[in-house]
Amino acid sequence: MMIGKMMQYTCPQNSKASRPLIAGHMRLMLIAAVIGCMAALLPAAPVAAGETLPCEVMVKFEDDDAGVATIYRLRLQHKNRKGRDVSHVSVMTAAADGAPIGNSHVDCRVDGRPLRAGDTGECRTDLQVITGRMAATLNFEDWLGMIRDQQDKLATIKQCEILGVRYAAD
C-alpha cells in the first residue's frame, strides 16, 4: 500500500539499522497525544479555591412565632468561574488583617436555583439566630446588650477565603 510506504523510512542496505522508522513528526504527535491524555486524567483544582473576597455580617430582624428574631447573616458576592452550576461555597472567614476567625459554607441559590456558570451572585448563611422566644425571656436592656455584643464580635469579619465549591445536582 502506498500510504504505508509513505509513513515509513527504510535505511539503505549498507546501513546498520535495517528496521522501518516512524517519521519524526509522527513520533512527536504520538508523544504529545499521550501527554495530553495523561494531563486530562489529573484532578483539576477549583478555579476559585484560594481566592479571597470581601464579605460582611449583616444584622437582620424578623418576626417569628414568639416575637422578634435577630439574625446575623454572612454575605458575599461570588463569581462562578466553573463550567458547572454551584449551590454552595465553603469559606474561611477572616478579619481585615487576615487573621482567621472561623469557617462556614454559604448558600448561593436563589429560589432554589443555583449560581449558573459565569454568573455572579450573593451567597449567604445565617451564622447565628437569637429567636423571639429567647429575646422574650430577657429584659430589653439585656437583649440589646446581647445583640450589640454579638454584632461587635461578628463585625470583625471582613474577608472570606474560598476553600471550595459544592456543585448543584444535575
C-alpha positions in Angstrom: 0.0 0.0 0.0 1.3 3.4 -0.9 0.1 5.1 2.3 2.0 2.7 4.5 5.2 3.2 2.5 5.0 7.0 2.8 4.8 6.7 6.7 7.9 4.5 6.9 11.5 5.0 6.1 13.8 2.1 5.4 17.5 2.6 5.9 19.8 1.9 2.9 21.3 -1.6 2.6 24.7 -0.5 3.7 23.3 1.0 7.0 23.5 -0.9 10.2 19.8 -0.1 11.0 17.5 -2.1 8.8 14.1 -1.7 10.6 11.5 0.8 9.4 11.4 4.0 11.4 8.4 6.2 12.2 8.8 9.6 10.8 9.9 12.2 13.3 6.8 14.4 13.2 4.6 11.4 13.7 6.6 10.4 16.8 6.2 13.9 18.2 2.4 13.8 17.6 2.1 10.4 19.3 4.1 11.7 22.4 2.0 14.9 22.6 -1.2 12.8 22.4 -0.1 10.5 25.3 1.0 13.5 27.4 -2.4 15.2 26.7 -4.3 12.1 27.7 -2.3 11.8 30.9 -2.9 15.5 31.8 -6.6 15.2 31.2 -6.7 12.4 33.9 -5.2 14.6 36.6 -7.7 16.2 39.0 -8.2 19.9 38.5 -8.2 22.2 41.5 -11.3 24.5 41.7 -10.5 27.8 39.9 -12.0 29.8 42.9 -10.1 27.9 45.6 -7.8 30.3 47.5 -9.5 33.4 46.2 -10.2 36.0 49.0 -13.3 38.1 48.7 -14.7 40.9 50.8 -17.6 39.7 53.0 -19.7 41.1 55.8 -22.1 40.1 58.6 -25.4 41.9 58.4 -27.9 42.1 61.3 -31.5 41.4 60.3 -34.7 41.4 62.4 -37.6 39.2 61.5 -40.9 38.3 63.2 -41.1 34.7 64.4 -43.9 32.9 66.3 -42.7 34.1 69.7 -41.6 37.7 68.9 -38.7 39.3 67.0 -35.8 37.2 65.9 -32.3 38.7 65.4 -30.3 37.1 62.6 -26.6 37.5 61.9 -26.2 36.8 58.2 -22.8 36.3 56.5 -22.9 37.7 52.9 -20.5 37.8 49.9 -20.6 38.2 46.2 -19.2 35.2 44.3 -18.3 34.8 40.6 -18.9 31.2 39.4 -15.8 30.6 37.2 -16.6 26.9 36.8 -18.4 25.2 34.0 -21.0 23.8 36.3 -23.7 25.3 38.4 -22.7 26.0 42.1 -25.1 25.7 45.0 -22.7 26.4 48.0 -19.3 27.8 48.6 -17.1 26.8 51.6 -15.3 29.8 53.2 -12.8 30.6 55.9 -13.7 34.0 57.4 -11.0 36.4 58.5 -10.6 39.9 59.9 -9.4 42.8 57.8 -5.7 42.0 58.7 -6.2 38.4 57.5 -6.4 36.8 61.0 -8.7 33.8 60.7 -12.0 33.9 62.6 -13.9 30.7 61.6 -15.3 28.8 58.7 -18.7 28.3 57.2 -20.5 27.4 54.0 -22.7 29.9 52.2 -25.7 29.1 50.1 -25.6 30.6 46.6 -29.0 29.5 45.5 -31.9 31.9 44.8 -35.4 30.5 45.0 -33.8 27.0 44.8 -31.8 27.8 41.6 -28.0 27.5 41.7 -25.5 30.1 40.6 -25.1 29.4 36.9 -21.7 29.1 35.2 -20.3 32.5 34.5 -22.8 34.3 36.8 -22.1 36.5 39.8 -24.5 36.4 42.8 -24.9 36.8 46.5 -24.0 33.8 48.7 -25.2 33.9 52.3 -25.7 31.9 55.5 -27.1 32.6 59.0 -24.2 32.5 61.4 -26.4 33.0 64.5 -30.1 33.4 65.3 -31.5 34.9 68.5 -35.1 33.7 68.5 -38.1 35.7 69.7 -38.6 33.2 72.5 -35.0 33.8 73.8 -35.5 37.6 73.5 -38.8 37.4 75.4 -37.0 35.8 78.4 -34.7 38.8 78.7 -35.4 42.4 79.6 -34.9 44.9 76.9 -31.5 46.1 78.1 -30.1 42.6 78.4 -31.5 41.7 74.9 -30.0 44.9 73.4 -26.6 44.3 75.1 -26.5 40.7 73.8 -27.3 42.0 70.2 -24.6 44.6 70.4 -22.0 42.2 71.8 -22.6 39.7 69.1 -22.7 42.4 66.4 -19.3 43.7 67.6 -17.7 40.2 67.5 -19.1 39.3 64.1 -18.5 42.7 62.6 -14.7 41.9 62.6 -15.4 39.5 59.7 -14.2 41.4 56.6 -12.7 38.7 54.3 -13.8 35.3 53.1 -11.3 32.9 51.5 -12.9 30.4 49.2 -11.9 26.9 50.2 -14.1 25.0 47.7 -17.5 24.8 46.0 -20.4 22.4 46.1 -21.9 21.7 42.7 -25.6 21.7 42.2 -27.3 18.3 41.5 -27.9 17.9 37.8 
